[in-house]
């Protein structure tokens, strides 16, 4: 393709091709601090392309393609090329990765132990992970957490964090502007701004962490903590996993072990400060 | 180096995997994924000395394909349990059949829907038995539903509501409206029992069906995979039975599919290095179009010859139905766009 770049996030090596220079330049800025291994062939391919040649210039719209595609996915305007790239990368991992069990969850780690937060979009899992990652935690990722089916360890997928809507102001107030991507306003997912993880989180992206605490956050409402049984955590995580069924028996064994060995809670919190305080409290209990 | 050429050469064992540089691998992996054959390649190169990242990816693919195959065979067992009480026997087709029979092409082969063949006289009862056992119609419009029932060689696809898996119930192997009418009764009456206990087509019919599916019915999407199936099965059948090619010729003639079977054999020779006996080992200038279509992928896994692709799409429809009907069909489809 006309423009291309290569990005390694956690265990996945991507190559991303594009009909336009813009999305590739934006990606290269966000991922400049990530390790590059030119001797490593890509596991996954993403293609950002114009449906017709003239649509590269005339009302340019970015179609998302690659090894795996979603039929009938709507294209995005070129100004949201970065979001298209992110969606393409997520899609390849969600549908193509088989080495680990994928959880649609954010995660942070401390002392080799992981806190995993699973929830729908809007649950606040990305924001909480980003804010914890600016504190004393290692950010493992805001989108996918990878569980090794053999050993049960969690592995990181620390892509650039996708900060959305109201959380943008809160996060940008705390970090150096050089660590933020451009504001993508009015996307189908609302306003988005990417946060580049701290260099230590990127440097440690291949280090496993033992799952120690599972949280199912819900942003908004009173502060509450509800202990969650193994059965409910199991069912919720099967729904949060994109490859649980495809892994067969190995997936079942990995998930069973995860919910048996890891205490789980549903939490609600009215604001980020309360969320962080809740996490601190539950982590202190889980870590003892 | 063209990635699709390298991919085909690796399958055919014409190229040393040690000679590929990382950028070559990237293209090969991309093409193999586009052809849904990455796990096939991974099995083919299971013993090769590969770069660590490639070896790790291939190991993932082999393991995943094994799980997928077990799931596909479980689906065949579910169909058996649904149909056996009604006394309906069926023959497994395509991927599930190759897996049930433990054939070489099954190693790493992607298996999509479960394809089964029943007697035409059993088809309504089979549909009822499946509906009673938890399958349901994939929501489709009345035109499509009518089209399937009146003109196709299979029921409208059914999907299982709990397991989310599709089943295609065939009563023959080409659409009713196709210019060629294979002998469906012979397909079923000469079926054999695989080691796994399921009925599968006899070797000759299996090869005939594979060629028909690739060259007489489809538009060559997934053609490299179908051709790989055809190549490995004919190679192994011929190794087990010296008279195989002769029997295949006779059987292809019975079904009216000699041209497709012979072309498949020549393409397997040209792309995968198959050895053909006399009488088969000919040249046909029109094969070049098919080779071009099969190899029309760039290093990013994209189809490179859209006009050729379109031409093969039109050809598949042309073979499938008479001209007046084709015009009516395309008109209806166009108005629904």
Interface residues (C-beta under 8 A of the other chain):
Chain A: X1 X13 X15 X17 X38 X39 X40 X41 X42 X43 X45 X47 X65 X67 X68 X96 X97 X98 X99 X246 X247 X248 X249 X250
Chain B: X22 X23 X25 X26 X29 X30 X33 X34 X51 X53 X54 X56 X57 X60 X61 X63 X64 X67 X68 X70 X71 X300 X301 X302
